[in-house]
Amino acid sequence: MFTLVDAIHRNERLNPAAEAIADDTGRLTHGELADRAFRIAGVLRSHGVARHDTVGVLADNGIFGVETMLGAVAAGAAYVPYNWRWAQAELVHGINETDASVILVADHFADALAAAVGDTEIRRSITVITQSELDALQSNADRLDTVRVGEQDAACILFTGGTTGFSKGVVLSHRAAMTNALNEISDCRVGARPGDRGLVTTPLFHSAGLLCWVVPHYITGRSTYVVQKFDEGRVAELVERESITNMFLVPNMIRRMLKAGAFDTPGFRGGFAALHSGAGLLRMPDKEAVSSLIPGVDLYFRYGLTEAGPMVTRLLPADMMRPEVDGSIGTEYLLAEVELRDLIDGTPVPAGSIGEICVRGPGVMTGYYGRPDATAEVLDDAGWLRTGDLAERDDTGYLYFRDRAKDMIKTGGENVYSSEIEQLLHTHPAVMEAAVIGVPSLQWDEEVRAVIAVRSGITVTEDELSTFLRTRLAGYKVPKVIKLVGHEDLPVNPSGKIVKTKIRTAMGW
């Protein structure tokens, strides 16, 4: 099967003068990026990196992160991007977890990495090469362009969110990376249109930015602009200046763009063709608002998780504005198979029943790095991955996300799915963001509570929202407590997704 290393050779041969990657500091053609990747591979080999090794990278979004990813795989190694927001203990854990002996680091993170590498908990000798040092070394290095990797070789190791304890490293093979790219290209046309130019606003240490945007655009010979962090005005400026045609924004980002008026700018009325979203809730009012500001735009919604490679299902433009499937996560990608199974006995559940999403296909992870027991808990011998997510399938095959199994709220002997309440809240004109959680209760086992950020210019009370829910939900599902907060008071991760595990602390619950 075609690998990422094959893609480097192909782009160098077929698209040498076409732009491949750009950021706020510069831009590289496919020929330049390929040459730098092969020279970085040469540097890595001179420092002892061999096929099947791991190479750590600590960098924020930019060209450096992309060229080191391609350099690592060109050397036959697995690319391991560390989360630059980690505390030192988390970074030490990430280094130990994935056995990197060589780490490439952006200059402005060099001090943080030095402190981590000097920690007494580090289990092996580490060679650190800074960005400036790598630039000097690779300019004089011999190209290493002869390594041939197999489709099952690890291409990258990406860390899970670590909602309980430290993160685990998810091993994704070249086959998985290429499968995900093919799914994106064939089903969602990412990088498939002539002249496509993607904008990446989410961190490259997450699968969405790296595997769903950079890689599809790269293997089709297109171009990607990578920004350091999300900013509404900056995104609007880049869409116009850089002739951006497509991008991925989590729903939180879309609502921020709407609030700031950023979609109502010249760049979005030119060649901008497709807006993709996922990792949250995007309901009809927001979709209608975007469509009215960007006439003719293709809207996509997708669901996935790192362990699945990451993408599993998608809702296509033809379905996005259909009221009867509003709130659906769509149907399976071309190269993914989904079953909903009973949490207790693992048997498939019928349409209309809630079950755990299980996915199988060539994009699924190899396993958790160095953790066979944890891998066996979620990945069976037939290749089925247990996602830990709950969904329901309707009679026409469309899937509806209901909750994380571990987030399901048990209250008064009843199961409450937070997503059901959140989706309903997002249909209220005053609600910008909503998060529903369970809080321990002596009376109810868990008490349903909601934290809501209200749209600017709209006034609403807790009682009004409670009444809105009570007329549409069973009483036991209505939050016992509703707290109205500012948008900035909701804890979010680097991708803009609400982090429920931090809400109890943030709210003093």
N, C-alpha and C positions, 0 to 999 in steps of 0.2 A: 504493500500500500504506500502511496505517496506520503512523505513525512515532511516535517518543518524544514529539515535540512535540504530535501529536494526542492522545496519552495524557494530557499535562498539561491540555489543554483539556477533555478528557472528564472527568477526575477533578474538576476545578474545577466543572464543571457538574453532575455526577451524584452526587459523594460529598463535598461540601464540609465536612460536619461529621464525617466518619469519620476516625479516626486513620490517618495514612500512615506516619510514621517516628518513632522514639524512640531515645534513647540515655541515657547516665547524666546528661546535663545538662538534658534536657527532651524535649518531644514536639510534633509538628506535625500538624494535620489536613491532609487533601488540599487543602482550600481555602487554608489558610495556606501550605502548601508550594508550591502553584501560584503564589500571589501573590508569594512570595519568589523563585521561579524567574524569573518574568517581570520582576521588578524587578532581579534580578541581571543578566538579559539586557540591561536598559536601561543599567545601569552599564557593562557590557562594551562596549556600542555607543558610549557616550559616551567610552570610552577607545580607540576605533578598531577594535574587533573587528567583523569583517564575516563574512558567510556564507562558508564554506569555510576560515576561519582555524582556528587551534588555540589552546586555552586551557589552560595548565598549572595543576595543582592539587597542592599539597604538604600533605597532611593525613592523619591517621590515621583509624581508623574512627569514624564519627559522623554526625550530621545535616549538618554542614558539608560533608562529602564528597558527600552525596547532593544537597543543594540546589545546590551548585556544578556538579555534573554536569548537573542539569536546567536550570540557568541557562545553561550553555554551549551546550547543544543548542537551547535556546529562542532564543538569539542566532544560530543557524545554524552554530555552530562545532563543532569536535570537542573532546571532553573528554579531557584527557591527565593521568591521575593518576600522580604520581611515587612511587616506592618510598621511603618515609620511612626505611628502613634503609640506603639507599645511602650510600656514602662521597662526599665532595665531588666527586671526579673522575667518579664515576658519575652524580651529579646534573647536573654540567656537561654530560656527554655526552647525557643525556636531554633537557635543554633545547635543546641544539644540534640534536639528532637530529630533533626534531619542530617546530622553528621557532616556538615560542611567543613572542609579544611581550608578552603579559599573563599574569602568574602570580598566582593566589590562594593564600594561604598561611595555615594555622592559626597563631595567635599564638605557640604554643610552638615552632614550627619557623622562625620569622621570622629568627632569627640564622643558622641553618644555610643558609637560602636566600640571605640577604644575602651570606654568604661565597662561595657558589657564583656568584651574579650578578656579584660583584666580581672573579671570577677572570678572568685575562687571556685565557683560552681561549674565553670567551663571545663569540659571533660577531655578536650584534645587541643593540640597545637593548631593555631589558626594563623594563616597568612592573610593579611589585610592589604588590599590594593585600592588606593583612593582613585577617584575619577581623574584627577590631574595626573597621577602616576600612570594610570591606564592609558590616558591619551598619549603620554610620552612613550610608553612601552609599545603600544600597538602601532604607532607610526613607523617604527623600525622593525617590527616583528615579522617573521615569516608567516605567510598565510597557511592556515591549516584547513584545507578544503577537500581533504581526501577521506574524512571519516564517514562511514556509512552506518547509519543507525537502523534498528529494526522497528517495525510498527508497534511492538509491545514494549520497547524501551521507554523509560520515563522521560517525558518532555518537561514537565514541571511538577512541583509540589506546592500546592496552595493550602493555606491554613483555614480551618473552619473558624466560625465565629467565636468559639470558646465560651458559650453561655454558661457552661458548668465546668469550672476548673480551667486548665490551660488548653489552648487550641491543639488540634491534631493535624498532622500534615496529610493532605489528600494527594495521592499519587495519580497523575493523569498521564497516560501514554501518548505517544505520537498519534496512534490510531484514535484515541479519544479526542485529542485536540483537532485533528482533521475531520473527524465525524461531526463535531460540534460546528466547525466552520462550514461544512457542507450543508448541514441542517439550516444554518443561518442564511446561507447563500440561496439555497433552493426554496425554502419556505418563506423567508422574510426579506429576501432580496438585499441582504446586507452586503455591500461591496459588489453587487451584481449589475448595477446600472452603469452604462458608459459614463465616465467622468465622476463616478461616486467619490465622495470625500467625507469621511466620518469625523465627528468630533467626540472625543473621549473626555468625560467630566468625572467619571468614577475612578477610584484608585486602581492602579495596575496590579496591586497585590490581591485583588479580587478577580474572580473569574469573569464577571460581566465586562469589565473594561478590557482585560487582556484577551480572553478567548472568544468573546462574542463581538468584539469590535476590531481590535488591532489585528488579530489573526485572519478573520475573513477578508478584510480589506487588503491585508498583505498578500495572501495567497492568490487573490485575483489581480494583483498588480496595481491596486488602487492606492489611495493615500489617506492618512489619518493625521489629524491635528490633536495633540494631547495637551490639556490644560492642567495646571498645578492643583487648582481647587475650583469648585463650583461657585460662580458669581453670576447673578442674573444679567447685569449689564454687560459683563465681559462675554458671556455666551452670545448675546444678541450682536455684539460688536464683531465677534469672530465669525458668526454665521454669514454676515454680510461681507466682511473683508476677505475671508478665506474661501468663499463660495461653498460653504458646507451644505451637503445634500441630506445628511441623516445623522441622527444621534440617539442615544439612550439616556433617559432621565427617569429616576424613580418618581412616583406620584407626588411626593413631597416637593421635589424640585419643580415639577410641572405647575403645581399650585403656587409656588413662589414666583415662577415666571409670569403666571397670569396676574398675580397680585401686583407685580412690578411693572406690568404692561410691556414686558420684554418681547412677547410674541408679536406685538403690534408695531413692528419695526421693519425697515426696508428689506433686510436680509431674508426674512421669512416669506416675503412676497415675490421672491425671485425664483431661484432654482431649488429651494429647499423642498424635499420630496417626502421624507418619512420621519416620523417621530415614534420611537419605541419606548415602552415603559414596562415595569414589573417591580417585584419586591415590595409590594404595598397594595393599596386599594385605589383604583381609578374608576370612578363611576360616571354616569351619564352627564351630569352637569359640567364636569370638568372636560369631558370629551367634546361636548357641544361647544363649550367656550373656545377650546383649541381650534376646532373645525371652523368656527365662525371667523377666527382671526387668520387662519392659514387655509384658505379655500383650496380644496383638492388634495390636501396632505393625506398621505397614507398613515393611519394610526395602527399600531400593533401593541398587544399586551402579551407578555410571556411569563411562564413560571419555570423555575428550575432551582437547583441547589448544587453546590460545588461537587459533591460526591457523584452527581449524575453527569458531570462533564462540561457545562452545568445544565443545559436546557432540556426541558421535558415536554412542555406543551406551549401552544401559542394560539392567540385569538387574532385572526387575520382582519384586514381592513373591511372586507365585505361583511363581517360580523360585528365590528366594533360599535356600530350605531344601531344595532337591532335591539330593541327594548327587551325582547324575550330571552336574550342571552347576556344582558348587562350584568356584570359581576362574575362572568365565567372566566376561567383561565384557559379556555379553548380546548383544543384536541391535540393529540400527540404530533410531534415533529415526524418527518419522514422516517428517520432512523431511530425511533424510540418506540417502545411498547409499554403500555401502562395497564396495570391491573389494580383494582381496589380490593383490599383484603381485610378480613376481620382481624382486629387487633389481638384477639385471644387465640383463635385456632388457625389463623392464616388462610382460611378458605375465601375464595372470591365472593363478594357481596353483590346482590342484584342492583339494577338501576333504581335510583331513588333512596338507596341506603348509604350511610356514611362508612367509609373504610379507609385503611391506610394506603396511601399512594405507594405502589411498588413499580419500579421501572427497570427495564432490561434493554440493552442495546450496546453497540460498539463504543458509545461515548461514556459509558459508566466507568468509574474509577477502577484502578487496579486494586486499591486498598488503602488503608491508613499506613503511612510509612513506619515500619518497625513495630507495628501493633497488630499482630495476627489475631489476637483474641477480639479486639474491638472490630476488626474487619469482619470476622465470622459472625458477629452479632447482627450485622446489617446486610451482608452480602452472602447469598447462598451459592451452592455448587452449580446451579443452573444459570447463574448470572443475574438473579433478581436482587435489586437493591431496595431495602426497606428505608423509606425516606423519613419516617416519623411524622409525616404530614397527613392530615385527614381531608378527604374530599368526598364529593357525591357526584355521580354521573347521571345525567338525565336520559330520557328515552332516545334522544337523537345523538348521544355520544359526547355531549359537551360536559366538561368537568367544572366543578365549583369547589374552590378551596374553602374548607371549613375551619381548620385550626391546626396548630402544631399539637401533636398528641400530648406533649408535656405541658402545653398551655391550656388544654381543655379544663374548664372550671367545673368542679363538683360542688354543687350548692343544694342543700336540702334534699340530697338523694337524686338530683337531676344533673344531667350533663348539659353544660352551656358552652357553646362555641363562640369565642370572642369575636371571630371574624364576621359571624352573622350580625352581631350587634353593630360592629364597626361599619360594615357595608351599609346598614340601614342609616346610621348616623351621617354617613357621607352623602346621603340623598337630601339631608336638611340644608337649606340655603345658607344657614349661619355657620355650618361646620367646615372648617378648613382642614383640621387633622383630628383624629380620634384614636385613642388606645384604650382597650378594655382588658382588665386583668382581674385575677382572683386574689383576694387578700384573706389570710387565715381568720376564721371566725368560730367562736365557741358554739354559737347557735346554728350556723349554717354549714359548718366545715370550711367552706370558702364563701366569701361575700363578693358579689360582682360589683366592681367599681369602674368608672370611666374618667379619663382625663381628656379634655377637649380644648383645642385651640380654635377660637372664633375668627371668622373672616373680618377683615377691617371694614368699618363702615356699617356693620350690622350688629344690632343689639339683641341679645337673647339671654334668658335666665336658665338656671339649672332646672327649675320647675317646668318651664316650657319644654325643655328637651326631654325631661322625664315623661311628660304627658305625650309628647310626640312618639316616644318609644312604646308607652303603655297601650296606645291604641293600635299598635302593630305587632306586639310581641306578647307572649305569655308573661304573666307577672313575675315569675321567678327569674326571667331573663333580664328584666329591667334593672339597671345598676342601682344599688342601694345608695351609692354616693356618686355624684357627678361633680367634678372639679373643673372650673373654667380657668385656663391659663393663657399666657402669651405664647405665641408660636415659638419664641426663642427659649421657652422654659421646658420644651419637650426634648429629652435626651435623644440624640441621633448618632448613628455611626458615620464613618467618612463618606459613605455612599448616600447619606441623607435618609436612611431608613430608621424609623423609631426603634429604640432599644428598650424593649419591655422590661428586661431584667433590671434596668436602672430606675424605672418609674417609681417603685415603692420607696426607694431611698430619696429620690428627688421630691416626692410628695409628702415625705414624712410618715408613710404608712408601714 
